[in-house]
């Protein structure tokens, strides 16, 4: 996806690329050296370094120099960071890791989610939960489902029943898409 912004064009002298999904951590920067052999690339997490002079973020020094400011840097002064192995999230006032969250959800009868979906659900704001519940109520109205459908789907997604009063839902705009995509089924 980065190819479009890097394509040469008259008058374009630079491009700004934002990585919101963590691909830089998994694959490195677009201009890093790559091994294009047919062998499968192992899953890895790339450690990122920060230049102490210009604050540029990079994966490795090039000839002992920062790839951005091209100043010689001692490797000891470079700040290295990598993502935590077991991230702990705040759920109902308690800090839990993903395995503990998954166990709680299984006990509540909620559907199994990927790590990214679990993080999204654990970090969901109250407003986002209300918007999703209103979206589910709209599905019930349009499709003629049993009113309990919205309650069950909310519980499947968030691991607890919706506890909203009508006044809690005032001024909330229903979500346009499901908070967590539904599982695809064959057929």
Secondary structure by P-SEA (a helix, b strand, c coil): cccccccccccccbbbbbbcccccccccccccccccccccccbbbbbbbbbccccccccccccccccccccccccccbbbbbcccbbbbbcccccccaaaaaaaaaaaccccccaaaaaaaaaccaaaaaaaaaaaaaaaaaaccccaaaaaaaaaacccccccccccccccccccccccccccccc
